[in-house]
Amino acid sequence: MSRTVMRYVAHTIRPVPDLRVEARAFCLASGCSQESGLRDDPDEAQDWALRHTGRTGHDLFRRTFSDHARVTRAG
Ligand SMILES: [Zn+2]
């Protein structure tokens, strides 16, 4: 007969600053479906949005960001 022992260990999760944050910007103007594409530098997605507004006048964007996180055992 087997027995399962569940042990709960406290962990913490933190961002990993050495790994880049990825970003993407989507234009929300009606009829426009342009987007920056996934950029591994958030500044590039921001620059794309600024250029897009300059070309089109579209001024509302949805932005997504993703970072990396590491879980470590607490204590
Ligand atoms: Zn647009």
PDB file of the backbone (N, CA, C, O) and the ligand in Angstrom, with CONECT records:
HET     ZN  A 101       1
ATOM      1  N   MET A   1       0.846  -1.181   0.000  1.00  0.00           N
ATOM      2  CA  MET A   1       0.000   0.000   0.000  1.00  0.00           C
ATOM      3  C   MET A   1       0.890   1.242   0.000  1.00  0.00           C
ATOM      4  O   MET A   1       1.806   1.364   0.813  1.00  0.00           O
ATOM      5  N   SER A   2       0.606   2.162  -0.926  1.00  0.00           N
ATOM      6  CA  SER A   2       1.430   3.375  -0.986  1.00  0.00           C
ATOM      7  C   SER A   2       0.715   4.523  -0.272  1.00  0.00           C
ATOM      8  O   SER A   2      -0.504   4.542  -0.100  1.00  0.00           O
ATOM      9  N   ARG A   3       1.510   5.425   0.108  1.00  0.00           N
ATOM     10  CA  ARG A   3       0.972   6.563   0.837  1.00  0.00           C
ATOM     11  C   ARG A   3       1.611   7.818   0.259  1.00  0.00           C
ATOM     12  O   ARG A   3       2.829   7.877   0.084  1.00  0.00           O
ATOM     13  N   THR A   4       0.800   8.810  -0.033  1.00  0.00           N
ATOM     14  CA  THR A   4       1.311  10.062  -0.578  1.00  0.00           C
ATOM     15  C   THR A   4       1.373  11.100   0.533  1.00  0.00           C
ATOM     16  O   THR A   4       0.402  11.341   1.249  1.00  0.00           O
ATOM     17  N   VAL A   5       2.513  11.685   0.645  1.00  0.00           N
ATOM     18  CA  VAL A   5       2.677  12.743   1.637  1.00  0.00           C
ATOM     19  C   VAL A   5       2.799  14.067   0.888  1.00  0.00           C
ATOM     20  O   VAL A   5       3.710  14.256   0.082  1.00  0.00           O
ATOM     21  N   MET A   6       1.893  14.958   1.158  1.00  0.00           N
ATOM     22  CA  MET A   6       1.948  16.272   0.515  1.00  0.00           C
ATOM     23  C   MET A   6       2.678  17.236   1.438  1.00  0.00           C
ATOM     24  O   MET A   6       2.279  17.461   2.581  1.00  0.00           O
ATOM     25  N   ARG A   7       3.741  17.789   0.918  1.00  0.00           N
ATOM     26  CA  ARG A   7       4.471  18.768   1.712  1.00  0.00           C
ATOM     27  C   ARG A   7       4.340  20.122   1.039  1.00  0.00           C
ATOM     28  O   ARG A   7       4.492  20.232  -0.177  1.00  0.00           O
ATOM     29  N   TYR A   8       4.062  21.136   1.811  1.00  0.00           N
ATOM     30  CA  TYR A   8       3.918  22.479   1.273  1.00  0.00           C
ATOM     31  C   TYR A   8       5.119  23.309   1.691  1.00  0.00           C
ATOM     32  O   TYR A   8       5.405  23.471   2.877  1.00  0.00           O
ATOM     33  N   VAL A   9       5.793  23.815   0.718  1.00  0.00           N
ATOM     34  CA  VAL A   9       6.987  24.606   0.970  1.00  0.00           C
ATOM     35  C   VAL A   9       6.736  26.004   0.398  1.00  0.00           C
ATOM     36  O   VAL A   9       6.252  26.155  -0.724  1.00  0.00           O
ATOM     37  N   ALA A  10       7.070  27.004   1.182  1.00  0.00           N
ATOM     38  CA  ALA A  10       6.864  28.376   0.725  1.00  0.00           C
ATOM     39  C   ALA A  10       7.848  28.732  -0.382  1.00  0.00           C
ATOM     40  O   ALA A  10       9.041  28.442  -0.287  1.00  0.00           O
ATOM     41  N   HIS A  11       7.342  29.350  -1.409  1.00  0.00           N
ATOM     42  CA  HIS A  11       8.163  29.812  -2.517  1.00  0.00           C
ATOM     43  C   HIS A  11       7.863  31.282  -2.789  1.00  0.00           C
ATOM     44  O   HIS A  11       6.801  31.799  -2.443  1.00  0.00           O
ATOM     45  N   THR A  12       8.811  31.919  -3.404  1.00  0.00           N
ATOM     46  CA  THR A  12       8.581  33.291  -3.850  1.00  0.00           C
ATOM     47  C   THR A  12       8.861  33.363  -5.339  1.00  0.00           C
ATOM     48  O   THR A  12       9.645  32.580  -5.876  1.00  0.00           O
ATOM     49  N   ILE A  13       8.216  34.306  -5.995  1.00  0.00           N
ATOM     50  CA  ILE A  13       8.424  34.499  -7.427  1.00  0.00           C
ATOM     51  C   ILE A  13       8.852  35.939  -7.664  1.00  0.00           C
ATOM     52  O   ILE A  13       8.252  36.882  -7.148  1.00  0.00           O
ATOM     53  N   ARG A  14       9.912  36.082  -8.465  1.00  0.00           N
ATOM     54  CA  ARG A  14      10.459  37.426  -8.714  1.00  0.00           C
ATOM     55  C   ARG A  14      10.787  37.577 -10.187  1.00  0.00           C
ATOM     56  O   ARG A  14      11.119  36.598 -10.854  1.00  0.00           O
ATOM     57  N   PRO A  15      10.696  38.811 -10.706  1.00  0.00           N
ATOM     58  CA  PRO A  15      11.115  39.038 -12.085  1.00  0.00           C
ATOM     59  C   PRO A  15      12.621  38.791 -12.248  1.00  0.00           C
ATOM     60  O   PRO A  15      13.388  38.959 -11.300  1.00  0.00           O
ATOM     61  N   VAL A  16      13.025  38.400 -13.432  1.00  0.00           N
ATOM     62  CA  VAL A  16      14.440  38.175 -13.729  1.00  0.00           C
ATOM     63  C   VAL A  16      14.935  39.364 -14.552  1.00  0.00           C
ATOM     64  O   VAL A  16      14.663  39.446 -15.750  1.00  0.00           O
ATOM     65  N   PRO A  17      15.651  40.272 -13.922  1.00  0.00           N
ATOM     66  CA  PRO A  17      16.012  41.511 -14.626  1.00  0.00           C
ATOM     67  C   PRO A  17      16.981  41.292 -15.781  1.00  0.00           C
ATOM     68  O   PRO A  17      17.050  42.126 -16.684  1.00  0.00           O
ATOM     69  N   ASP A  18      17.736  40.186 -15.777  1.00  0.00           N
ATOM     70  CA  ASP A  18      18.702  39.945 -16.848  1.00  0.00           C
ATOM     71  C   ASP A  18      18.018  39.577 -18.162  1.00  0.00           C
ATOM     72  O   ASP A  18      18.619  39.714 -19.228  1.00  0.00           O
ATOM     73  N   LEU A  19      16.782  39.117 -18.103  1.00  0.00           N
ATOM     74  CA  LEU A  19      16.077  38.697 -19.311  1.00  0.00           C
ATOM     75  C   LEU A  19      15.143  39.813 -19.761  1.00  0.00           C
ATOM     76  O   LEU A  19      14.474  40.453 -18.950  1.00  0.00           O
ATOM     77  N   ARG A  20      15.113  40.026 -21.049  1.00  0.00           N
ATOM     78  CA  ARG A  20      14.394  41.175 -21.592  1.00  0.00           C
ATOM     79  C   ARG A  20      12.885  41.036 -21.414  1.00  0.00           C
ATOM     80  O   ARG A  20      12.327  39.938 -21.418  1.00  0.00           O
ATOM     81  N   VAL A  21      12.252  42.195 -21.257  1.00  0.00           N
ATOM     82  CA  VAL A  21      10.802  42.278 -21.287  1.00  0.00           C
ATOM     83  C   VAL A  21      10.389  42.402 -22.753  1.00  0.00           C
ATOM     84  O   VAL A  21      10.950  43.210 -23.494  1.00  0.00           O
ATOM     85  N   GLU A  22       9.416  41.610 -23.165  1.00  0.00           N
ATOM     86  CA  GLU A  22       8.907  41.689 -24.523  1.00  0.00           C
ATOM     87  C   GLU A  22       7.641  42.539 -24.532  1.00  0.00           C
ATOM     88  O   GLU A  22       6.897  42.574 -23.551  1.00  0.00           O
ATOM     89  N   ALA A  23       7.407  43.217 -25.639  1.00  0.00           N
ATOM     90  CA  ALA A  23       6.258  44.110 -25.721  1.00  0.00           C
ATOM     91  C   ALA A  23       5.659  44.075 -27.124  1.00  0.00           C
ATOM     92  O   ALA A  23       6.315  43.725 -28.105  1.00  0.00           O
ATOM     93  N   ARG A  24       4.397  44.448 -27.172  1.00  0.00           N
ATOM     94  CA  ARG A  24       3.671  44.499 -28.433  1.00  0.00           C
ATOM     95  C   ARG A  24       2.617  45.586 -28.304  1.00  0.00           C
ATOM     96  O   ARG A  24       2.008  45.734 -27.244  1.00  0.00           O
ATOM     97  N   ALA A  25       2.393  46.349 -29.372  1.00  0.00           N
ATOM     98  CA  ALA A  25       1.378  47.402 -29.362  1.00  0.00           C
ATOM     99  C   ALA A  25       0.392  47.146 -30.492  1.00  0.00           C
ATOM    100  O   ALA A  25       0.780  46.824 -31.615  1.00  0.00           O
ATOM    101  N   PHE A  26      -0.888  47.295 -30.175  1.00  0.00           N
ATOM    102  CA  PHE A  26      -1.965  47.079 -31.145  1.00  0.00           C
ATOM    103  C   PHE A  26      -2.739  48.381 -31.304  1.00  0.00           C
ATOM    104  O   PHE A  26      -3.175  48.973 -30.316  1.00  0.00           O
ATOM    105  N   CYS A  27      -2.909  48.821 -32.531  1.00  0.00           N
ATOM    106  CA  CYS A  27      -3.720  50.017 -32.773  1.00  0.00           C
ATOM    107  C   CYS A  27      -5.196  49.662 -32.594  1.00  0.00           C
ATOM    108  O   CYS A  27      -5.660  48.645 -33.109  1.00  0.00           O
ATOM    109  N   LEU A  28      -5.930  50.505 -31.860  1.00  0.00           N
ATOM    110  CA  LEU A  28      -7.349  50.237 -31.596  1.00  0.00           C
ATOM    111  C   LEU A  28      -8.268  51.122 -32.419  1.00  0.00           C
ATOM    112  O   LEU A  28      -9.481  51.099 -32.210  1.00  0.00           O
ATOM    113  N   ALA A  29      -7.732  51.897 -33.344  1.00  0.00           N
ATOM    114  CA  ALA A  29      -8.600  52.747 -34.179  1.00  0.00           C
ATOM    115  C   ALA A  29      -9.527  51.864 -35.001  1.00  0.00           C
ATOM    116  O   ALA A  29      -9.141  50.789 -35.462  1.00  0.00           O
ATOM    117  N   SER A  30     -10.742  52.332 -35.174  1.00  0.00           N
ATOM    118  CA  SER A  30     -11.740  51.576 -35.930  1.00  0.00           C
ATOM    119  C   SER A  30     -11.233  51.311 -37.348  1.00  0.00           C
ATOM    120  O   SER A  30     -10.801  52.227 -38.049  1.00  0.00           O
ATOM    121  N   GLY A  31     -11.294  50.056 -37.751  1.00  0.00           N
ATOM    122  CA  GLY A  31     -10.897  49.695 -39.114  1.00  0.00           C
ATOM    123  C   GLY A  31      -9.404  49.508 -39.310  1.00  0.00           C
ATOM    124  O   GLY A  31      -8.963  49.159 -40.405  1.00  0.00           O
ATOM    125  N   CYS A  32      -8.630  49.732 -38.279  1.00  0.00           N
ATOM    126  CA  CYS A  32      -7.177  49.567 -38.378  1.00  0.00           C
ATOM    127  C   CYS A  32      -6.770  48.352 -37.551  1.00  0.00           C
ATOM    128  O   CYS A  32      -7.112  48.253 -36.372  1.00  0.00           O
ATOM    129  N   SER A  33      -6.054  47.448 -38.159  1.00  0.00           N
ATOM    130  CA  SER A  33      -5.650  46.246 -37.411  1.00  0.00           C
ATOM    131  C   SER A  33      -4.132  46.142 -37.339  1.00  0.00           C
ATOM    132  O   SER A  33      -3.586  45.054 -37.153  1.00  0.00           O
ATOM    133  N   GLN A  34      -3.455  47.276 -37.487  1.00  0.00           N
ATOM    134  CA  GLN A  34      -1.992  47.216 -37.485  1.00  0.00           C
ATOM    135  C   GLN A  34      -1.454  47.041 -36.065  1.00  0.00           C
ATOM    136  O   GLN A  34      -2.060  47.469 -35.083  1.00  0.00           O
ATOM    137  N   GLU A  35      -0.308  46.404 -36.002  1.00  0.00           N
ATOM    138  CA  GLU A  35       0.341  46.193 -34.710  1.00  0.00           C
ATOM    139  C   GLU A  35       1.846  46.160 -34.903  1.00  0.00           C
ATOM    140  O   GLU A  35       2.351  45.989 -36.012  1.00  0.00           O
ATOM    141  N   SER A  36       2.536  46.326 -33.804  1.00  0.00           N
ATOM    142  CA  SER A  36       3.993  46.458 -33.857  1.00  0.00           C
ATOM    143  C   SER A  36       4.699  45.138 -34.118  1.00  0.00           C
ATOM    144  O   SER A  36       5.851  45.127 -34.551  1.00  0.00           O
ATOM    145  N   GLY A  37       4.020  44.022 -33.859  1.00  0.00           N
ATOM    146  CA  GLY A  37       4.720  42.747 -33.812  1.00  0.00           C
ATOM    147  C   GLY A  37       5.398  42.620 -32.457  1.00  0.00           C
ATOM    148  O   GLY A  37       5.531  43.601 -31.725  1.00  0.00           O
ATOM    149  N   LEU A  38       5.820  41.426 -32.133  1.00  0.00           N
ATOM    150  CA  LEU A  38       6.457  41.201 -30.837  1.00  0.00           C
ATOM    151  C   LEU A  38       7.876  41.753 -30.872  1.00  0.00           C
ATOM    152  O   LEU A  38       8.678  41.358 -31.719  1.00  0.00           O
ATOM    153  N   ARG A  39       8.183  42.655 -29.964  1.00  0.00           N
ATOM    154  CA  ARG A  39       9.512  43.274 -29.888  1.00  0.00           C
ATOM    155  C   ARG A  39      10.183  42.865 -28.589  1.00  0.00           C
ATOM    156  O   ARG A  39       9.549  42.803 -27.536  1.00  0.00           O
ATOM    157  N   ASP A  40      11.467  42.589 -28.680  1.00  0.00           N
ATOM    158  CA  ASP A  40      12.163  42.206 -27.444  1.00  0.00           C
ATOM    159  C   ASP A  40      12.731  43.414 -26.713  1.00  0.00           C
ATOM    160  O   ASP A  40      13.535  43.285 -25.790  1.00  0.00           O
ATOM    161  N   ASP A  41      12.293  44.594 -27.151  1.00  0.00           N
ATOM    162  CA  ASP A  41      12.636  45.822 -26.447  1.00  0.00           C
ATOM    163  C   ASP A  41      11.368  46.675 -26.400  1.00  0.00           C
ATOM    164  O   ASP A  41      10.881  47.103 -27.447  1.00  0.00           O
ATOM    165  N   PRO A  42      10.820  46.932 -25.202  1.00  0.00           N
ATOM    166  CA  PRO A  42       9.583  47.708 -25.110  1.00  0.00           C
ATOM    167  C   PRO A  42       9.679  49.072 -25.782  1.00  0.00           C
ATOM    168  O   PRO A  42       8.677  49.592 -26.272  1.00  0.00           O
ATOM    169  N   ASP A  43      10.879  49.660 -25.810  1.00  0.00           N
ATOM    170  CA  ASP A  43      11.034  50.957 -26.469  1.00  0.00           C
ATOM    171  C   ASP A  43      10.709  50.865 -27.962  1.00  0.00           C
ATOM    172  O   ASP A  43      10.204  51.823 -28.549  1.00  0.00           O
ATOM    173  N   GLU A  44      11.000  49.706 -28.580  1.00  0.00           N
ATOM    174  CA  GLU A  44      10.712  49.553 -30.012  1.00  0.00           C
ATOM    175  C   GLU A  44       9.212  49.531 -30.268  1.00  0.00           C
ATOM    176  O   GLU A  44       8.742  50.107 -31.250  1.00  0.00           O
ATOM    177  N   ALA A  45       8.456  48.871 -29.394  1.00  0.00           N
ATOM    178  CA  ALA A  45       6.994  48.860 -29.549  1.00  0.00           C
ATOM    179  C   ALA A  45       6.436  50.263 -29.347  1.00  0.00           C
ATOM    180  O   ALA A  45       5.504  50.678 -30.036  1.00  0.00           O
ATOM    181  N   GLN A  46       7.010  50.981 -28.401  1.00  0.00           N
ATOM    182  CA  GLN A  46       6.572  52.355 -28.166  1.00  0.00           C
ATOM    183  C   GLN A  46       6.906  53.243 -29.364  1.00  0.00           C
ATOM    184  O   GLN A  46       6.086  54.063 -29.775  1.00  0.00           O
ATOM    185  N   ASP A  47       8.097  53.082 -29.920  1.00  0.00           N
ATOM    186  CA  ASP A  47       8.481  53.874 -31.099  1.00  0.00           C
ATOM    187  C   ASP A  47       7.552  53.577 -32.274  1.00  0.00           C
ATOM    188  O   ASP A  47       7.180  54.480 -33.023  1.00  0.00           O
ATOM    189  N   TRP A  48       7.178  52.298 -32.429  1.00  0.00           N
ATOM    190  CA  TRP A  48       6.263  51.938 -33.506  1.00  0.00           C
ATOM    191  C   TRP A  48       4.948  52.702 -33.339  1.00  0.00           C
ATOM    192  O   TRP A  48       4.417  53.244 -34.308  1.00  0.00           O
ATOM    193  N   ALA A  49       4.422  52.745 -32.108  1.00  0.00           N
ATOM    194  CA  ALA A  49       3.149  53.427 -31.860  1.00  0.00           C
ATOM    195  C   ALA A  49       3.271  54.922 -32.179  1.00  0.00           C
ATOM    196  O   ALA A  49       2.368  55.518 -32.765  1.00  0.00           O
ATOM    197  N   LEU A  50       4.382  55.505 -31.789  1.00  0.00           N
ATOM    198  CA  LEU A  50       4.575  56.938 -32.062  1.00  0.00           C
ATOM    199  C   LEU A  50       4.625  57.199 -33.563  1.00  0.00           C
ATOM    200  O   LEU A  50       4.021  58.153 -34.053  1.00  0.00           O
ATOM    201  N   ARG A  51       5.351  56.345 -34.295  1.00  0.00           N
ATOM    202  CA  ARG A  51       5.416  56.512 -35.756  1.00  0.00           C
ATOM    203  C   ARG A  51       4.053  56.278 -36.389  1.00  0.00           C
ATOM    204  O   ARG A  51       3.671  56.979 -37.326  1.00  0.00           O
ATOM    205  N   HIS A  52       3.319  55.295 -35.881  1.00  0.00           N
ATOM    206  CA  HIS A  52       1.997  54.988 -36.428  1.00  0.00           C
ATOM    207  C   HIS A  52       1.054  56.174 -36.247  1.00  0.00           C
ATOM    208  O   HIS A  52       0.301  56.521 -37.157  1.00  0.00           O
ATOM    209  N   THR A  53       1.101  56.787 -35.079  1.00  0.00           N
ATOM    210  CA  THR A  53       0.273  57.978 -34.849  1.00  0.00           C
ATOM    211  C   THR A  53       0.688  59.107 -35.786  1.00  0.00           C
ATOM    212  O   THR A  53      -0.157  59.827 -36.317  1.00  0.00           O
ATOM    213  N   GLY A  54       1.984  59.255 -35.983  1.00  0.00           N
ATOM    214  CA  GLY A  54       2.457  60.302 -36.885  1.00  0.00           C
ATOM    215  C   GLY A  54       1.957  60.103 -38.305  1.00  0.00           C
ATOM    216  O   GLY A  54       1.628  61.067 -38.996  1.00  0.00           O
ATOM    217  N   ARG A  55       1.902  58.843 -38.742  1.00  0.00           N
ATOM    218  CA  ARG A  55       1.455  58.557 -40.118  1.00  0.00           C
ATOM    219  C   ARG A  55      -0.056  58.629 -40.272  1.00  0.00           C
ATOM    220  O   ARG A  55      -0.556  59.078 -41.304  1.00  0.00           O
ATOM    221  N   THR A  56      -0.802  58.181 -39.230  1.00  0.00           N
ATOM    222  CA  THR A  56      -2.238  57.939 -39.393  1.00  0.00           C
ATOM    223  C   THR A  56      -3.120  58.841 -38.537  1.00  0.00           C
ATOM    224  O   THR A  56      -4.289  59.045 -38.864  1.00  0.00           O
ATOM    225  N   GLY A  57      -2.586  59.377 -37.459  1.00  0.00           N
ATOM    226  CA  GLY A  57      -3.411  60.111 -36.506  1.00  0.00           C
ATOM    227  C   GLY A  57      -4.087  59.200 -35.489  1.00  0.00           C
ATOM    228  O   GLY A  57      -4.733  59.684 -34.559  1.00  0.00           O
ATOM    229  N   HIS A  58      -3.945  57.890 -35.655  1.00  0.00           N
ATOM    230  CA  HIS A  58      -4.528  56.958 -34.680  1.00  0.00           C
ATOM    231  C   HIS A  58      -3.780  57.117 -33.355  1.00  0.00           C
ATOM    232  O   HIS A  58      -2.549  57.132 -33.326  1.00  0.00           O
ATOM    233  N   ASP A  59      -4.532  57.236 -32.266  1.00  0.00           N
ATOM    234  CA  ASP A  59      -3.856  57.585 -31.014  1.00  0.00           C
ATOM    235  C   ASP A  59      -4.186  56.686 -29.836  1.00  0.00           C
ATOM    236  O   ASP A  59      -3.845  57.012 -28.699  1.00  0.00           O
ATOM    237  N   LEU A  60      -4.854  55.540 -30.091  1.00  0.00           N
ATOM    238  CA  LEU A  60      -5.164  54.650 -28.970  1.00  0.00           C
ATOM    239  C   LEU A  60      -4.608  53.267 -29.269  1.00  0.00           C
ATOM    240  O   LEU A  60      -4.861  52.698 -30.331  1.00  0.00           O
ATOM    241  N   PHE A  61      -3.853  52.736 -28.328  1.00  0.00           N
ATOM    242  CA  PHE A  61      -3.176  51.449 -28.506  1.00  0.00           C
ATOM    243  C   PHE A  61      -3.417  50.557 -27.295  1.00  0.00           C
ATOM    244  O   PHE A  61      -3.541  51.027 -26.164  1.00  0.00           O
ATOM    245  N   ARG A  62      -3.477  49.282 -27.562  1.00  0.00           N
ATOM    246  CA  ARG A  62      -3.418  48.289 -26.473  1.00  0.00           C
ATOM    247  C   ARG A  62      -1.985  47.769 -26.449  1.00  0.00           C
ATOM    248  O   ARG A  62      -1.435  47.409 -27.490  1.00  0.00           O
ATOM    249  N   ARG A  63      -1.395  47.729 -25.293  1.00  0.00           N
ATOM    250  CA  ARG A  63      -0.020  47.238 -25.197  1.00  0.00           C
ATOM    251  C   ARG A  63       0.017  46.007 -24.303  1.00  0.00           C
ATOM    252  O   ARG A  63      -0.672  45.939 -23.285  1.00  0.00           O
ATOM    253  N   THR A  64       0.815  45.059 -24.694  1.00  0.00           N
ATOM    254  CA  THR A  64       1.031  43.889 -23.857  1.00  0.00           C
ATOM    255  C   THR A  64       2.524  43.780 -23.562  1.00  0.00           C
ATOM    256  O   THR A  64       3.371  44.092 -24.399  1.00  0.00           O
ATOM    257  N   PHE A  65       2.811  43.334 -22.365  1.00  0.00           N
ATOM    258  CA  PHE A  65       4.195  43.155 -21.930  1.00  0.00           C
ATOM    259  C   PHE A  65       4.329  41.760 -21.329  1.00  0.00           C
ATOM    260  O   PHE A  65       3.409  41.268 -20.676  1.00  0.00           O
ATOM    261  N   SER A  66       5.440  41.147 -21.546  1.00  0.00           N
ATOM    262  CA  SER A  66       5.696  39.882 -20.864  1.00  0.00           C
ATOM    263  C   SER A  66       7.120  39.903 -20.328  1.00  0.00           C
ATOM    264  O   SER A  66       8.059  40.326 -21.003  1.00  0.00           O
ATOM    265  N   ASP A  67       7.248  39.435 -19.101  1.00  0.00           N
ATOM    266  CA  ASP A  67       8.576  39.373 -18.504  1.00  0.00           C
ATOM    267  C   ASP A  67       8.888  37.928 -18.143  1.00  0.00           C
ATOM    268  O   ASP A  67       8.105  37.022 -18.426  1.00  0.00           O
ATOM    269  N   HIS A  68      10.021  37.729 -17.526  1.00  0.00           N
ATOM    270  CA  HIS A  68      10.415  36.407 -17.077  1.00  0.00           C
ATOM    271  C   HIS A  68      10.449  36.420 -15.557  1.00  0.00           C
ATOM    272  O   HIS A  68      10.829  37.417 -14.942  1.00  0.00           O
ATOM    273  N   ALA A  69      10.059  35.329 -14.970  1.00  0.00           N
ATOM    274  CA  ALA A  69      10.028  35.247 -13.509  1.00  0.00           C
ATOM    275  C   ALA A  69      10.666  33.939 -13.064  1.00  0.00           C
ATOM    276  O   ALA A  69      10.561  32.910 -13.732  1.00  0.00           O
ATOM    277  N   ARG A  70      11.322  34.011 -11.927  1.00  0.00           N
ATOM    278  CA  ARG A  70      11.934  32.816 -11.350  1.00  0.00           C
ATOM    279  C   ARG A  70      11.314  32.546  -9.977  1.00  0.00           C
ATOM    280  O   ARG A  70      11.115  33.452  -9.168  1.00  0.00           O
ATOM    281  N   VAL A  71      11.022  31.282  -9.752  1.00  0.00           N
ATOM    282  CA  VAL A  71      10.497  30.850  -8.458  1.00  0.00           C
ATOM    283  C   VAL A  71      11.626  30.243  -7.646  1.00  0.00           C
ATOM    284  O   VAL A  71      12.358  29.373  -8.117  1.00  0.00           O
ATOM    285  N   THR A  72      11.748  30.713  -6.438  1.00  0.00           N
ATOM    286  CA  THR A  72      12.762  30.151  -5.549  1.00  0.00           C
ATOM    287  C   THR A  72      12.118  29.732  -4.233  1.00  0.00           C
ATOM    288  O   THR A  72      11.086  30.263  -3.822  1.00  0.00           O
ATOM    289  N   ARG A  73      12.735  28.799  -3.613  1.00  0.00           N
ATOM    290  CA  ARG A  73      12.246  28.340  -2.315  1.00  0.00           C
ATOM    291  C   ARG A  73      12.538  29.405  -1.272  1.00  0.00           C
ATOM    292  O   ARG A  73      13.660  29.902  -1.181  1.00  0.00           O
ATOM    293  N   ALA A  74      11.558  29.743  -0.510  1.00  0.00           N
ATOM    294  CA  ALA A  74      11.709  30.798   0.492  1.00  0.00           C
ATOM    295  C   ALA A  74      12.507  30.280   1.676  1.00  0.00           C
ATOM    296  O   ALA A  74      12.475  29.089   1.986  1.00  0.00           O
ATOM    297  N   GLY A  75      13.214  31.171   2.325  1.00  0.00           N
ATOM    298  CA  GLY A  75      13.897  30.827   3.549  1.00  0.00           C
ATOM    299  C   GLY A  75      15.298  30.336   3.389  1.00  0.00           C
ATOM    300  O   GLY A  75      15.958  30.019   4.378  1.00  0.00           O
TER     301      GLY A  75
HETATM  302 ZN    ZN A 101      -3.976  52.439 -36.670  1.00  0.00          ZN2+
END
